[in-house]
Amino acid sequence: MSINLQNSFMPGFRHSALSVGILLAFANAGAWAETPLGTDMAAADNTTRLNEVQVKDKPWMWNIETKRAHLLPEVDGTKITVTKKSTVEKLDDIPTVIDNNLRNLFAHIPGILVSEQQTPGQLNVNYRGIGNPQEGEYILSLQDGIPIVSDWIGFPTNYYIPVPQSIESIQFLRAGSGLLYGPEPAVLNYVTRRPDPSREFGGYTENVIGSHGLFSDYTEVDGTSGQWEYRADFNYRQADGQRDNGDYKVSGGDLHLGYKLDDTQKLTFDLHAYRSDNAQAGRMSYTQWIANPNLTTTPDNRTWVDHDFAVLGYENHFNDKTQLEVKLWRGYHDQADRSESLTAKPVPNSTLESQKYRFTGLDARLRHDWGQGNAFTTGFTAYQSDSPWRKWLGTNLVVDQYDHSGTPTLRQDRSTDYAAVFAENVFRFGKFHIVPSVRFEHEKLDVDETLNTGKTGANPPVPLIDKNYAKSVPLFGLGLGNDFGHGNETYVNVSQGFRPLRYLDIGSPFGKTSPSNNDPDPTKSTTYEAGIHGWPAKGLYYDVSLFEIDFKNRLESQVIDAIGDTINVNTGDTRHRGIEGQIEYDLLAIGDRSNDGQHLNLFANASFLNAKFTGSTLKNPNGTSLVGNTPAFAPHYVARAGVVWAQDKHYKLSLSASSVASQYWQDNDTGTTAVLGQPGYLPAKIPQYTVVDFSGDYNLTERVRLLAGISNLGDKVYYSRVFQNGLEPAFGRTYYAGISLGF
């Protein structure tokens, strides 16, 4: 399937935008006099049949508990999500997730590929075979709608993950849903827990011990008093790791304050602080892994991360039709990496690298309901960041993150300016709805290099980088939906997206070539999705869809000379096509509630993918084109299944299995014998693996809860992270047990 979205849909979008403007003008002319959303016309005429008509006018209330447990509301605050594929994971419905076990955290969300590592310092995920999972660069991660990556545009790596105990739910938004927040084709949004409105003070503390010296502590307090609400938590965990130099320490905390100015206005303040100190045991060849999967190849490497940000929020419900949400945030991300040179002779040396990001953002969104069930949203986002990058070279192999006594080797100053405006409208015609969307993006990057000893002595001389880049990109989306039967809905969505260029794309310091050679265009995407989801019975939810993603002008590093210099260039196109589905059924659901609060929830989800190169300027090792190759990290399936047996306020037990098909780790679909600094080789494919996990919570009393679990129940020896310089093993079988005390 090939559609020129610009030619085929742009006229329709222009007409839709004009229609929205005309309809809003009429709405304003009527002094907002329409009947309130969800109110029957007979009620507006003061007839006596109000109650009867209200029941008939709200078919969407059917089985609403099941629907909301798995799916976002059709209009969620100031955001429209109807006709877009979304999944919601409620963390209260599963046992406590300890130490950011991502398999458990994402077990109920179909399609996410987790590239596993033994330390918790990074989020390594991708989706539908789009991009390398390394540091989650191809999925935008948010917390309460605010980006939590290092630098939203210039360096969207993910070294901070909210502690699961502080999260109420995880929202996974695909394709068109990305237009709510940015250009990326997929979005993960962690929704923070809010204070308990029924008490002035309360909380709990949780302590867990486990394999490899694991100790985890989590404590929170919250409450509501009059117009004020508050919530604060603190977390700390540490472990020795499965390998030598595999230890880590992670700590953090969150603070929430809310104040109701009146019945329609509210101010909020949120502060999030995070620290991590992660050893890096190093990568190895396949030969080394077979001989000893616990081998340490870098005994002194380490990464330190500080990630703090504060958010000031304002909400105003002007009336039952119009509401405003504004968020202003300010924060920083400091990251230091210590790495030892494995080849330096005769004296070993180490590099200390420091990247700092200072960022400020503003997001404002307005929603207005009009007519009979229609809603219009609009808003803007502005973002600015500064990012100095420094490196030092020395002979101290255990140099501290703040010790800059080595010889300076790199100095870059980088900055990002980003802005976007967006608008959507849901038009309802009985059970049928249409949602046109538009987003206009502008990004500007600057890279100014004042020192790079790697270019010293280059022949011919290579100038230092002094480069800027600016791009404006319009994005469009169109959604169609239809309610039918008893709690079923079809959805169709076509949406554009793109991957913003990063600092490394326009100003990479690693090669000795002229910086003018790095002049790529952003990678563009068009996603087509058609599916059906429903909640036709109490406790039953299903969702299945067909999708295709056309990824144009992929950005790759290309070797350009005999000494290994590389530049980032647009190398070709890929097509990602498949089917994705999930089903969950609480077998004990009866009527409006479960049998004595008991639940036996069976779940299964899978994403089946066929991805290939449809165009490429790169070559396989045998000199043939990459066209027809399978892109790296695009397994044919990612599947999960399990059962959760629970009784409200008594226990939760979960047994789940995750299975991932074999996958290539580089686009040329071959292995390599040139493992940098290591003997041996790497096979072309990461082998298929299936891992089973068990976890459970048990309430001894109302305030005392036991926690326990076994991850990788079968002690599977496997790996899912591979790079040119080696692979990283996943964890073997691990255990944990602990206790939670409420107060």
Secondary structure by P-SEA (a helix, b strand, c coil): cccccccccaaaaaaaaaaaaaaaaaaaaaccccccccccccccccccaaaaaaaaacccccaaaaaaaccccccccccccccbbbbbbcccccccccccccccccccccccccccccccccccccccccccccccccbbbbccccccccccccccccccccccccccbbbbbccccccccccccbbbbbbbbbcccccccccbbbbbbbccbbbbbbbbccccccccccccbbbbbbccccccccccccccbbbbbbbcccccbbbbbbbbbbbbbbbbcbbbcaaaaaaccccccccccbbbbbbbbbbbbbbbcccccbbbbbbbbbbbbbbbbbbbccccccccbbbbbbbbbbbcbbbbbbbbbcccbbbbbbcbbbbbbbbbbbbbbccccccccccccccccbbbbbbbbbbbbbbbbbbbcccbbbbbbbbbbbbbbbbbbcccccccccccccccccbbbbbbbbbbbbbbbbbcccbbbbbbbbbbbbbcccccccccccccccccccccccbbbbbbbbbccccccccbbbbbbcbbbbbcbbbbbbbccccbbbbbcccbbbbbbbccbbbbbcccccccccccccccccbbbbbbbbbbbcccccccccccccccccccccccbbbbbbbbbbccccbbbbbbbbbbccccccccccccccccccccccccccccbbbbbbbbbbbccccbbbbcccccccbbbbbcccccccccccccbbbbbbccccc
